[in-house]
Amino acid sequence: MSTSYLLAWLLPWAAGSGICLALNRGLRRPGDLAAALGSGFVLGLFVAAGLASVVAAERTAEAFARTAPWLAAVGLIAWVAAFVFRDREKAFVPAGAIGVGWRIAWFLVLAAILLRLGLLASEALLRPTFPWDAWSAWAVKPKAWFLLGHHVPYVPIQQWLAEPGVAERTSAIWDYPELLAWIEIWFASAIGSWNEPLINVVWTGVLGAIGLASYGQWRASGIRPGLAMLLTYALLSLPLIDAHAALAGYADLWLAAAFGLAVLGWLRWMRHREGGQLALAWIFALAMPQIKLEGSVWLIAFSLVMLLGVLPKRQRWWLVVAGGAAIALLIAMGGFKVPVLGLGWVHVTWGELVIPALGTLDLHWRSVGAAIVAGLLTLPNWHLLWYLVPVILVLRWPVLARDGTTRSVASLLGLCAAFLFVLFFFTDASAWAENYTSTNRLILHVVPALFTLLALLLADLDPRPRDRVRESPGRISPA
C-alpha cells in the first residue's frame, strides 16, 4: 500500500473531523469524539471531492497531488479553530459508569461490528466493480476523466450528435451528479492507476462512518451506551446495506449516509440548540442533491419539516393548510413550475409530473402492493426490520405523544414514506417494484435516519434493575 493511498484516507478524515469538532466547539458530551470521527470521514471526502473538482479538472491524474495541500490547510485551520473556540464553560462531561457485565457485552458487540466491517472490506477487495449500475453508470465519468487525464463535459445525446468532433461526451446518465465521481478520482489519483478494488473499499469506510457517527450522536443525545451499540450493530448488519458495501459502486449508501448524518445533526440542534450541529445538518443536507437525483427530494422533505418545526403550532397548521390549498388551486388552474435543486424546473399538473432529468411521469394508480410487501418482508434484504418497526411504533406511541423531537423525526420519515408511496404506486416507477430492482435501494436512503427514530423511541427503556443502576461521575464508560 502506497503512502499516498494511505494519506488519501487519512487527510479527509483528519480535515473533516477537525471541521466537525470546530463547529461543535470541542468535546462537550459523551459520544462527541465518535460523532466527529464518523461524520468527519464523510464530510472530509466531500470537501476533498469539491476541492479536486476545482483545482484538478485539467489534470485529473494529479488530483491527489494538487488537492492534498489545500485539504491539509483546511484541516489545520479546522483543528486550530476547534482548539481556540472550544467551549470551556461546557467541558466534556463523562458518562456514568456501567457494570462489568454490560461493559463486556459492549465490547463483544463492538468486536462483532469490526469483524463484519473487515469481512465486507475483504469482499470489496476481491473483485473489480461488479454491480450493473456501478460500472455502467456511476463509474463511467470518473474512469473516463481519469484515463483521459482531464475533465470533459457530458451532454445529452442529441447535442452530442449535432456537434460532431467536439470534445464533449454523452451517455445514458450524462446528467447524474458528480460528487461521487470526484471522490473516486481522489482515490484513483492517489493510487496512480484505476484500481477498482482499492477505490471501492471506501464504501466499507463509509458504512463504518455511518455506524460511528450514529453511535456518537445517539450517545450525545442521551441514549445509553448499550442500546446505542446494539442499534449500531443492527443497522450495520442489514443485508442490503452490507451488499452495498461488499459489492461497491452504487451511490445509494453515500446518500443514506448524508441523509442520516443530516438528521443526526438536526436532532442535536433540537435537543440542545447547538448551532454547530445545525450547520453540519445543513452541510450534509445540501450535499444530497450532489450525490444522487433523489437527494433533491430528500432535501425538500428535510427543509419543509425543519421549517415547520421552528414555527409555533398554530402557524404551522395554518401554513400546511394554506400551502395545500394554494397547490390545489394552481393545479386546477393548469399547473405550476417550481425550481428544485438538482432537478431543474419541475412542472406539476393534474395527473402529470414533468421533471427535466427524468421526463414525464403519468400519475395514476398502480397495483404493486404485493411486490412492495415481498421486498420488505419476505426477501433477504432487511432481516426483521420491517416486522419490528410497526410493533415498536405501536408499543412506544406514548413517546411520540410527549416528545416533540421524536415527533419531528417521525414527521420527516413519514413525509419521505409518502413520497415513496406516490412514486411506486402512482408513477411508472412501479416497474421498479414489480421487477425488484430499485425499490429497496430507494428505501435504503432513509434507513439510517429510521434507526435514529428507533433510538429515540427506545431511549427510556432500561433493562437493568433499578437498584443496580449506578452513576459515578468519576468513572468513564466505554462510550
LOMAR-439456 format. One record per residue (C-alpha): chain; y, x, z. Coordinates in steps of 0.001 Angstrom, whole numbers, plus 500000, padded with zeros to 6 digits. Each point is the difference from the previous one (the first is absolute). Layout:
! residues N
{ch->A&py->Y&px->X&pz->Z} $
...
This chain:
! residues 479
{ch->A&py->500000&px->500000&pz->500000} $
{ch->A&py->503314&px->501478&pz->498934} $
{ch->A&py->502944&px->500404&pz->502332} $
{ch->A&py->502200&px->497854&pz->497771} $
{ch->A&py->497509&px->497116&pz->500119} $
{ch->A&py->499894&px->500188&pz->503794} $
{ch->A&py->503809&px->500017&pz->500081} $
{ch->A&py->500006&px->496957&pz->497698} $
{ch->A&py->498388&px->498144&pz->502903} $
{ch->A&py->501907&px->501574&pz->502868} $
{ch->A&py->503568&px->500008&pz->498641} $
{ch->A&py->500235&px->496227&pz->499405} $
{ch->A&py->498236&px->499359&pz->503305} $
{ch->A&py->502448&px->502195&pz->501910} $
{ch->A&py->503081&px->498650&pz->498209} $
{ch->A&py->498970&px->496351&pz->500313} $
{ch->A&py->499063&px->500364&pz->503681} $
{ch->A&py->503357&px->501626&pz->500670} $
{ch->A&py->501811&px->497102&pz->498315} $
{ch->A&py->498024&px->497487&pz->502050} $
{ch->A&py->500722&px->501808&pz->503261} $
{ch->A&py->503677&px->500389&pz->499113} $
{ch->A&py->500339&px->496278&pz->499275} $
{ch->A&py->498086&px->499222&pz->503194} $
{ch->A&py->502192&px->502441&pz->501969} $
{ch->A&py->497030&px->501970&pz->501276} $
{ch->A&py->496898&px->498981&pz->501927} $
{ch->A&py->500910&px->497006&pz->502123} $
{ch->A&py->496852&px->497902&pz->500397} $
{ch->A&py->496222&px->500476&pz->500169} $
{ch->A&py->498707&px->500341&pz->496464} $
{ch->A&py->503246&px->501285&pz->498485} $
{ch->A&py->498466&px->503323&pz->498966} $
{ch->A&py->497053&px->498337&pz->498259} $
{ch->A&py->502372&px->497538&pz->498323} $
{ch->A&py->502248&px->502804&pz->498756} $
{ch->A&py->497081&px->502054&pz->498671} $
{ch->A&py->498405&px->497045&pz->498213} $
{ch->A&py->503151&px->498466&pz->498567} $
{ch->A&py->501395&px->503456&pz->499292} $
{ch->A&py->497142&px->500995&pz->497710} $
{ch->A&py->500561&px->497011&pz->497717} $
{ch->A&py->503799&px->500251&pz->500204} $
{ch->A&py->499915&px->503724&pz->499286} $
{ch->A&py->497954&px->499468&pz->496850} $
{ch->A&py->502472&px->497343&pz->498846} $
{ch->A&py->502861&px->502451&pz->500552} $
{ch->A&py->498121&px->502787&pz->498202} $
{ch->A&py->499320&px->497698&pz->497041} $
{ch->A&py->503634&px->498897&pz->499822} $
{ch->A&py->501256&px->503572&pz->500086} $
{ch->A&py->497462&px->501128&pz->497391} $
{ch->A&py->501074&px->497240&pz->497617} $
{ch->A&py->503551&px->501354&pz->500160} $
{ch->A&py->499620&px->503785&pz->500088} $
{ch->A&py->496776&px->500454&pz->498009} $
{ch->A&py->500166&px->497435&pz->497196} $
{ch->A&py->500349&px->502763&pz->497383} $
{ch->A&py->497427&px->502296&pz->501620} $
{ch->A&py->497264&px->497785&pz->501420} $
{ch->A&py->497518&px->502870&pz->500308} $
{ch->A&py->502512&px->501664&pz->502335} $
{ch->A&py->500691&px->496863&pz->502061} $
{ch->A&py->498660&px->501496&pz->503221} $
{ch->A&py->501904&px->503298&pz->499652} $
{ch->A&py->503235&px->498239&pz->499097} $
{ch->A&py->499750&px->497240&pz->502605} $
{ch->A&py->498545&px->501815&pz->503009} $
{ch->A&py->503253&px->501784&pz->501014} $
{ch->A&py->501907&px->496715&pz->499916} $
{ch->A&py->497300&px->498253&pz->502009} $
{ch->A&py->499945&px->502840&pz->502529} $
{ch->A&py->503778&px->499672&pz->500383} $
{ch->A&py->499673&px->496249&pz->500563} $
{ch->A&py->497319&px->500637&pz->502611} $
{ch->A&py->502057&px->502655&pz->501789} $
{ch->A&py->503048&px->497736&pz->500170} $
{ch->A&py->497850&px->497120&pz->501232} $
{ch->A&py->498406&px->502023&pz->502801} $
{ch->A&py->503371&px->501373&pz->501106} $
{ch->A&py->501361&px->496440&pz->500043} $
{ch->A&py->496959&px->498824&pz->501966} $
{ch->A&py->500714&px->502614&pz->502658} $
{ch->A&py->503797&px->499678&pz->500081} $
{ch->A&py->500181&px->496206&pz->499947} $
{ch->A&py->496976&px->499236&pz->502172} $
{ch->A&py->500622&px->497328&pz->502599} $
{ch->A&py->500110&px->501934&pz->503251} $
{ch->A&py->500604&px->496865&pz->502065} $
{ch->A&py->496760&px->498453&pz->498752} $
{ch->A&py->497644&px->502925&pz->500233} $
{ch->A&py->496316&px->499591&pz->499227} $
{ch->A&py->498230&px->497747&pz->502491} $
{ch->A&py->496315&px->500923&pz->500432} $
{ch->A&py->497401&px->497281&pz->499782} $
{ch->A&py->498124&px->498824&pz->503038} $
{ch->A&py->496675&px->501698&pz->500699} $
{ch->A&py->496696&px->498414&pz->498958} $
{ch->A&py->496588&px->500357&pz->501560} $
{ch->A&py->497441&px->502640&pz->499037} $
{ch->A&py->497764&px->497475&pz->498227} $
{ch->A&py->502819&px->498691&pz->497848} $
{ch->A&py->501144&px->503560&pz->499312} $
{ch->A&py->496522&px->500953&pz->498731} $
{ch->A&py->499852&px->496857&pz->497857} $
{ch->A&py->503441&px->500818&pz->498578} $
{ch->A&py->498879&px->503463&pz->498927} $
{ch->A&py->496744&px->498673&pz->498540} $
{ch->A&py->501880&px->497542&pz->497807} $
{ch->A&py->502409&px->502764&pz->498964} $
{ch->A&py->497021&px->502192&pz->499050} $
{ch->A&py->498573&px->497141&pz->497922} $
{ch->A&py->503325&px->499634&pz->498168} $
{ch->A&py->500225&px->503725&pz->499262} $
{ch->A&py->496381&px->500043&pz->498793} $
{ch->A&py->500671&px->497079&pz->497665} $
{ch->A&py->503121&px->501645&pz->498581} $
{ch->A&py->498061&px->503218&pz->499449} $
{ch->A&py->497265&px->498160&pz->498105} $
{ch->A&py->502551&px->498168&pz->497870} $
{ch->A&py->501757&px->503260&pz->499168} $
{ch->A&py->496705&px->501598&pz->499010} $
{ch->A&py->499327&px->497049&pz->497674} $
{ch->A&py->503424&px->500327&pz->498373} $
{ch->A&py->499356&px->503717&pz->499420} $
{ch->A&py->496674&px->499391&pz->498251} $
{ch->A&py->501237&px->498652&pz->496674} $
{ch->A&py->502997&px->499692&pz->497687} $
{ch->A&py->501967&px->496757&pz->499818} $
{ch->A&py->497402&px->497263&pz->499632} $
{ch->A&py->501339&px->496402&pz->500375} $
{ch->A&py->501126&px->498292&pz->496797} $
{ch->A&py->503640&px->499291&pz->500823} $
{ch->A&py->500365&px->503427&pz->501602} $
{ch->A&py->499342&px->502052&pz->496850} $
{ch->A&py->501111&px->497389&pz->497456} $
{ch->A&py->503274&px->499068&pz->501724} $
{ch->A&py->501228&px->501798&pz->503105} $
{ch->A&py->499055&px->503550&pz->498977} $
{ch->A&py->501221&px->499694&pz->496390} $
{ch->A&py->503661&px->500883&pz->500495} $
{ch->A&py->499645&px->502850&pz->502535} $
{ch->A&py->497173&px->501646&pz->498046} $
{ch->A&py->501968&px->499778&pz->496740} $
{ch->A&py->503177&px->501333&pz->501604} $
{ch->A&py->498187&px->502830&pz->501752} $
{ch->A&py->498078&px->501132&pz->496914} $
{ch->A&py->503076&px->499664&pz->497771} $
{ch->A&py->502048&px->501977&pz->502500} $
{ch->A&py->502867&px->497507&pz->500126} $
{ch->A&py->500817&px->496342&pz->500557} $
{ch->A&py->500025&px->497649&pz->497005} $
{ch->A&py->500976&px->496317&pz->500148} $
{ch->A&py->497437&px->497269&pz->499402} $
{ch->A&py->501228&px->497023&pz->497947} $
{ch->A&py->498572&px->496680&pz->498727} $
{ch->A&py->497624&px->500378&pz->497076} $
{ch->A&py->502351&px->498100&pz->497659} $
{ch->A&py->502785&px->502499&pz->500694} $
{ch->A&py->497619&px->502923&pz->499588} $
{ch->A&py->498773&px->498693&pz->496629} $
{ch->A&py->503544&px->499413&pz->498792} $
{ch->A&py->501082&px->503584&pz->500728} $
{ch->A&py->497356&px->502372&pz->498599} $
{ch->A&py->500431&px->503666&pz->500735} $
{ch->A&py->501913&px->499632&pz->503278} $
{ch->A&py->498768&px->501635&pz->503184} $
{ch->A&py->499425&px->496692&pz->501762} $
{ch->A&py->496511&px->498786&pz->500840} $
{ch->A&py->498446&px->496595&pz->500544} $
{ch->A&py->497081&px->498446&pz->501832} $
{ch->A&py->498873&px->496660&pz->501315} $
{ch->A&py->501580&px->500878&pz->503339} $
{ch->A&py->503240&px->501522&pz->498730} $
{ch->A&py->502106&px->498108&pz->502579} $
{ch->A&py->497967&px->500846&pz->503133} $
{ch->A&py->502040&px->501547&pz->502854} $
{ch->A&py->499882&px->503808&pz->500127} $
{ch->A&py->500169&px->501006&pz->503672} $
{ch->A&py->496245&px->500534&pz->500211} $
{ch->A&py->500049&px->501983&pz->496740} $
{ch->A&py->502411&px->502548&pz->501493} $
{ch->A&py->497849&px->500320&pz->503120} $
{ch->A&py->497074&px->500949&pz->497757} $
{ch->A&py->502183&px->502493&pz->498135} $
{ch->A&py->501090&px->501506&pz->503348} $
{ch->A&py->496375&px->500827&pz->500862} $
{ch->A&py->498961&px->500991&pz->496464} $
{ch->A&py->502874&px->502473&pz->499737} $
{ch->A&py->499075&px->501471&pz->503390} $
{ch->A&py->496413&px->500452&pz->498808} $
{ch->A&py->501094&px->501415&pz->496655} $
{ch->A&py->497728&px->497722&pz->497960} $
{ch->A&py->499102&px->496350&pz->499610} $
{ch->A&py->497216&px->500069&pz->502606} $
{ch->A&py->499244&px->496341&pz->500642} $
{ch->A&py->497778&px->500340&pz->503114} $
{ch->A&py->502652&px->502088&pz->501795} $
{ch->A&py->502695&px->497538&pz->498947} $
{ch->A&py->498008&px->496888&pz->500929} $
{ch->A&py->499015&px->501161&pz->503486} $
{ch->A&py->503575&px->499193&pz->501064} $
{ch->A&py->498904&px->496326&pz->499980} $
{ch->A&py->497868&px->500821&pz->503053} $
{ch->A&py->503062&px->501597&pz->501566} $
{ch->A&py->501959&px->496795&pz->499458} $
{ch->A&py->497199&px->497981&pz->501595} $
{ch->A&py->500083&px->502285&pz->503026} $
{ch->A&py->503792&px->499680&pz->500115} $
{ch->A&py->499711&px->496198&pz->500054} $
{ch->A&py->497682&px->500214&pz->502989} $
{ch->A&py->502094&px->502595&pz->501850} $
{ch->A&py->503280&px->498134&pz->499458} $
{ch->A&py->498465&px->496638&pz->500900} $
{ch->A&py->498524&px->501368&pz->503222} $
{ch->A&py->503251&px->501687&pz->500985} $
{ch->A&py->502232&px->497023&pz->499261} $
{ch->A&py->497638&px->497604&pz->501757} $
{ch->A&py->500021&px->502222&pz->503085} $
{ch->A&py->503784&px->500262&pz->499895} $
{ch->A&py->500145&px->496199&pz->499825} $
{ch->A&py->497954&px->499629&pz->503162} $
{ch->A&py->496422&px->499720&pz->498705} $
{ch->A&py->497473&px->501682&pz->502301} $
{ch->A&py->498312&px->503197&pz->498708} $
{ch->A&py->496473&px->498546&pz->499948} $
{ch->A&py->500947&px->496933&pz->497984} $
{ch->A&py->502223&px->502024&pz->497676} $
{ch->A&py->497191&px->502480&pz->499290} $
{ch->A&py->497421&px->497249&pz->499372} $
{ch->A&py->502326&px->498216&pz->497582} $
{ch->A&py->500723&px->503294&pz->498248} $
{ch->A&py->496273&px->500567&pz->499490} $
{ch->A&py->499529&px->496412&pz->498807} $
{ch->A&py->502820&px->500431&pz->497466} $
{ch->A&py->498809&px->503363&pz->498681} $
{ch->A&py->496366&px->498882&pz->499740} $
{ch->A&py->500593&px->497046&pz->497661} $
{ch->A&py->497791&px->500568&pz->496914} $
{ch->A&py->502674&px->499235&pz->497401} $
{ch->A&py->502549&px->502314&pz->501626} $
{ch->A&py->497397&px->502765&pz->500227} $
{ch->A&py->499100&px->499478&pz->496329} $
{ch->A&py->503643&px->500516&pz->499020} $
{ch->A&py->499981&px->503321&pz->501864} $
{ch->A&py->496613&px->501246&pz->498784} $
{ch->A&py->500466&px->498805&pz->496394} $
{ch->A&py->503650&px->500981&pz->499928} $
{ch->A&py->502619&px->499346&pz->497363} $
{ch->A&py->501272&px->496455&pz->500495} $
{ch->A&py->503475&px->499282&pz->501357} $
{ch->A&py->498879&px->497188&pz->502309} $
{ch->A&py->499326&px->502211&pz->503031} $
{ch->A&py->503489&px->501530&pz->499708} $
{ch->A&py->501595&px->496561&pz->499782} $
{ch->A&py->497980&px->498845&pz->503010} $
{ch->A&py->501257&px->503065&pz->501881} $
{ch->A&py->503649&px->499341&pz->499115} $
{ch->A&py->499778&px->496308&pz->500902} $
{ch->A&py->498129&px->500668&pz->503229} $
{ch->A&py->502431&px->502730&pz->501080} $
{ch->A&py->502988&px->497780&pz->499191} $
{ch->A&py->498587&px->497266&pz->502235} $
{ch->A&py->499317&px->502508&pz->502803} $
{ch->A&py->503586&px->501261&pz->499931} $
{ch->A&py->501278&px->496427&pz->499933} $
{ch->A&py->497794&px->499190&pz->502996} $
{ch->A&py->501508&px->502871&pz->501990} $
{ch->A&py->503486&px->498789&pz->499136} $
{ch->A&py->499208&px->496429&pz->501060} $
{ch->A&py->498422&px->501171&pz->503261} $
{ch->A&py->502420&px->502757&pz->501034} $
{ch->A&py->502986&px->499727&pz->497611} $
{ch->A&py->499553&px->503597&pz->498868} $
{ch->A&py->502295&px->500508&pz->497014} $
{ch->A&py->498091&px->503018&pz->498718} $
{ch->A&py->496821&px->497956&pz->499747} $
{ch->A&py->501876&px->497350&pz->498030} $
{ch->A&py->501158&px->502721&pz->497605} $
{ch->A&py->496401&px->501176&pz->499570} $
{ch->A&py->498898&px->496421&pz->499375} $
{ch->A&py->502511&px->499658&pz->497179} $
{ch->A&py->499139&px->503400&pz->498519} $
{ch->A&py->496357&px->499007&pz->499680} $
{ch->A&py->500883&px->496483&pz->498845} $
{ch->A&py->502270&px->501289&pz->497226} $
{ch->A&py->497277&px->502435&pz->498925} $
{ch->A&py->497580&px->497155&pz->499264} $
{ch->A&py->501402&px->499071&pz->496540} $
{ch->A&py->499886&px->503697&pz->499088} $
{ch->A&py->496241&px->500051&pz->500618} $
{ch->A&py->498758&px->496859&pz->498271} $
{ch->A&py->501522&px->496893&pz->498401} $
{ch->A&py->498618&px->497743&pz->502736} $
{ch->A&py->502097&px->501987&pz->502452} $
{ch->A&py->503047&px->498091&pz->498756} $
{ch->A&py->498464&px->496748&pz->501245} $
{ch->A&py->499112&px->501492&pz->503384} $
{ch->A&py->503550&px->501354&pz->500279} $
{ch->A&py->501424&px->496519&pz->499371} $
{ch->A&py->497703&px->498489&pz->502633} $
{ch->A&py->500869&px->502733&pz->502499} $
{ch->A&py->503742&px->499596&pz->499374} $
{ch->A&py->499943&px->496207&pz->500291} $
{ch->A&py->498067&px->499923&pz->503276} $
{ch->A&py->502132&px->502775&pz->501489} $
{ch->A&py->503201&px->498196&pz->498966} $
{ch->A&py->498818&px->496720&pz->501489} $
{ch->A&py->498918&px->501777&pz->503158} $
{ch->A&py->503511&px->501236&pz->500827} $
{ch->A&py->501546&px->496539&pz->499615} $
{ch->A&py->500237&px->497440&pz->502802} $
{ch->A&py->497171&px->497466&pz->499871} $
{ch->A&py->502165&px->497083&pz->498834} $
{ch->A&py->501666&px->502027&pz->497244} $
{ch->A&py->496590&px->501301&pz->498985} $
{ch->A&py->498624&px->496516&pz->499293} $
{ch->A&py->503167&px->498910&pz->498250} $
{ch->A&py->499799&px->503048&pz->497737} $
{ch->A&py->496349&px->499296&pz->499155} $
{ch->A&py->500699&px->496341&pz->499213} $
{ch->A&py->503167&px->500747&pz->498024} $
{ch->A&py->498339&px->502821&pz->498089} $
{ch->A&py->496986&px->497868&pz->499137} $
{ch->A&py->502218&px->497142&pz->498839} $
{ch->A&py->502136&px->502343&pz->497861} $
{ch->A&py->496929&px->501482&pz->498328} $
{ch->A&py->498562&px->496544&pz->499294} $
{ch->A&py->503325&px->498850&pz->498525} $
{ch->A&py->500316&px->503073&pz->497776} $
{ch->A&py->496440&px->499558&pz->498719} $
{ch->A&py->500675&px->496303&pz->499277} $
{ch->A&py->503100&px->501035&pz->498021} $
{ch->A&py->497994&px->502347&pz->497769} $
{ch->A&py->499202&px->502976&pz->502154} $
{ch->A&py->501786&px->503150&pz->501086} $
{ch->A&py->499789&px->503789&pz->499783} $
{ch->A&py->499983&px->502356&pz->502942} $
{ch->A&py->499981&px->503834&pz->500016} $
{ch->A&py->497002&px->501519&pz->501785} $
{ch->A&py->499842&px->503721&pz->500769} $
{ch->A&py->497234&px->501512&pz->497892} $
{ch->A&py->499362&px->496871&pz->497917} $
{ch->A&py->503329&px->499358&pz->498257} $
{ch->A&py->501493&px->496536&pz->499484} $
{ch->A&py->497364&px->497395&pz->500937} $
{ch->A&py->500438&px->496586&pz->498335} $
{ch->A&py->498762&px->497046&pz->502066} $
{ch->A&py->499513&px->496584&pz->498362} $
{ch->A&py->497820&px->496966&pz->500683} $
{ch->A&py->496398&px->500985&pz->499354} $
{ch->A&py->500859&px->503463&pz->498710} $
{ch->A&py->500957&px->503410&pz->501316} $
{ch->A&py->501248&px->502741&pz->497668} $
{ch->A&py->499782&px->503553&pz->501360} $
{ch->A&py->501032&px->502762&pz->497570} $
{ch->A&py->497321&px->502386&pz->501250} $
{ch->A&py->497215&px->497396&pz->499957} $
{ch->A&py->500974&px->497461&pz->497336} $
{ch->A&py->499907&px->496206&pz->500321} $
{ch->A&py->497914&px->498430&pz->502765} $
{ch->A&py->499089&px->496306&pz->499607} $
{ch->A&py->499941&px->498262&pz->503371} $
{ch->A&py->497218&px->497452&pz->500387} $
{ch->A&py->496990&px->499545&pz->502268} $
{ch->A&py->496889&px->502161&pz->499551} $
{ch->A&py->496789&px->499399&pz->501951} $
{ch->A&py->499059&px->503461&pz->501184} $
{ch->A&py->499410&px->499232&pz->503674} $
{ch->A&py->496303&px->500868&pz->499887} $
{ch->A&py->500699&px->503431&pz->498510} $
{ch->A&py->502734&px->500721&pz->502576} $
{ch->A&py->497759&px->499001&pz->502906} $
{ch->A&py->497128&px->502053&pz->498598} $
{ch->A&py->502239&px->503073&pz->499707} $
{ch->A&py->501214&px->499645&pz->503579} $
{ch->A&py->496885&px->498828&pz->501835} $
{ch->A&py->496832&px->500895&pz->498103} $
{ch->A&py->500641&px->503188&pz->498030} $
{ch->A&py->499914&px->503372&pz->501827} $
{ch->A&py->503759&px->500555&pz->500016} $
{ch->A&py->501286&px->499174&pz->503456} $
{ch->A&py->497155&px->500071&pz->502556} $
{ch->A&py->500682&px->496950&pz->502242} $
{ch->A&py->503800&px->500158&pz->499777} $
{ch->A&py->500580&px->496612&pz->498378} $
{ch->A&py->497522&px->498317&pz->502354} $
{ch->A&py->501805&px->501391&pz->503043} $
{ch->A&py->503633&px->499501&pz->498959} $
{ch->A&py->499932&px->496146&pz->500138} $
{ch->A&py->498146&px->500102&pz->503326} $
{ch->A&py->502536&px->502400&pz->501533} $
{ch->A&py->502906&px->497911&pz->498698} $
{ch->A&py->498577&px->496847&pz->501586} $
{ch->A&py->499050&px->501583&pz->503328} $
{ch->A&py->503245&px->501956&pz->500328} $
{ch->A&py->502304&px->497263&pz->498755} $
{ch->A&py->501926&px->499941&pz->503339} $
{ch->A&py->501169&px->503562&pz->499264} $
{ch->A&py->501609&px->498794&pz->496768} $
{ch->A&py->501621&px->497133&pz->501887} $
{ch->A&py->501722&px->502218&pz->502557} $
{ch->A&py->500630&px->503311&pz->498197} $
{ch->A&py->502688&px->500033&pz->497311} $
{ch->A&py->499028&px->503468&pz->498755} $
{ch->A&py->496424&px->498903&pz->499335} $
{ch->A&py->501261&px->496857&pz->498253} $
{ch->A&py->502228&px->502092&pz->497735} $
{ch->A&py->497124&px->502230&pz->498898} $
{ch->A&py->497797&px->496931&pz->499534} $
{ch->A&py->502730&px->498318&pz->497930} $
{ch->A&py->500216&px->503020&pz->497701} $
{ch->A&py->496243&px->500028&pz->499468} $
{ch->A&py->500032&px->496233&pz->499488} $
{ch->A&py->502616&px->500368&pz->497262} $
{ch->A&py->497911&px->502731&pz->498359} $
{ch->A&py->496934&px->497764&pz->500198} $
{ch->A&py->501982&px->497176&pz->498372} $
{ch->A&py->500937&px->502291&pz->497105} $
{ch->A&py->496374&px->501049&pz->499516} $
{ch->A&py->498931&px->496348&pz->500095} $
{ch->A&py->502457&px->499079&pz->497250} $
{ch->A&py->499084&px->503098&pz->497983} $
{ch->A&py->496264&px->499385&pz->500034} $
{ch->A&py->499912&px->496205&pz->499938} $
{ch->A&py->502962&px->499224&pz->497710} $
{ch->A&py->500261&px->502887&pz->497469} $
{ch->A&py->497785&px->501840&pz->497530} $
{ch->A&py->499331&px->502516&pz->502740} $
{ch->A&py->497213&px->497567&pz->500935} $
{ch->A&py->497916&px->501984&pz->497519} $
{ch->A&py->500190&px->502953&pz->502404} $
{ch->A&py->498349&px->497830&pz->502642} $
{ch->A&py->497347&px->498654&pz->497640} $
{ch->A&py->498909&px->503462&pz->498855} $
{ch->A&py->500444&px->501612&pz->503446} $
{ch->A&py->502371&px->502715&pz->498777} $
{ch->A&py->503411&px->499978&pz->501704} $
{ch->A&py->499889&px->497274&pz->502655} $
{ch->A&py->498962&px->502185&pz->502903} $
{ch->A&py->502154&px->502898&pz->498806} $
{ch->A&py->503092&px->497810&pz->500344} $
{ch->A&py->498865&px->498750&pz->503396} $
{ch->A&py->499522&px->503635&pz->501040} $
{ch->A&py->503772&px->500511&pz->499804} $
{ch->A&py->500593&px->497887&pz->503128} $
{ch->A&py->496921&px->500957&pz->502040} $
{ch->A&py->501594&px->502821&pz->502077} $
{ch->A&py->502825&px->497584&pz->500860} $
{ch->A&py->497376&px->497374&pz->500882} $
{ch->A&py->498498&px->502407&pz->502535} $
{ch->A&py->503431&px->500328&pz->501593} $
{ch->A&py->499987&px->496219&pz->500468} $
{ch->A&py->496505&px->500186&pz->501523} $
{ch->A&py->501175&px->502741&pz->502375} $
{ch->A&py->502864&px->497787&pz->501179} $
{ch->A&py->497724&px->496998&pz->500448} $
{ch->A&py->497483&px->501971&pz->502057} $
{ch->A&py->502512&px->502143&pz->501899} $
{ch->A&py->499780&px->498256&pz->503371} $
{ch->A&py->496208&px->499937&pz->500155} $
{ch->A&py->498685&px->502511&pz->502527} $
{ch->A&py->496212&px->500267&pz->500464} $
{ch->A&py->500332&px->502195&pz->503083} $
{ch->A&py->499673&px->498419&pz->503449} $
{ch->A&py->503420&px->499483&pz->501519} $
{ch->A&py->499232&px->502021&pz->503115} $
{ch->A&py->498968&px->502965&pz->497858} $
{ch->A&py->503084&px->500119&pz->497794} $
{ch->A&py->501959&px->503029&pz->501163} $
{ch->A&py->503478&px->501131&pz->499108} $
{ch->A&py->500843&px->503611&pz->500697} $
{ch->A&py->503229&px->501322&pz->498458} $
{ch->A&py->498920&px->503505&pz->500882} $
{ch->A&py->496983&px->499948&pz->497652} $
{ch->A&py->500105&px->499628&pz->496261} $
{ch->A&py->497339&px->498055&pz->498113} $
{ch->A&py->498485&px->501262&pz->496722} $
{ch->A&py->502528&px->497781&pz->498219} $
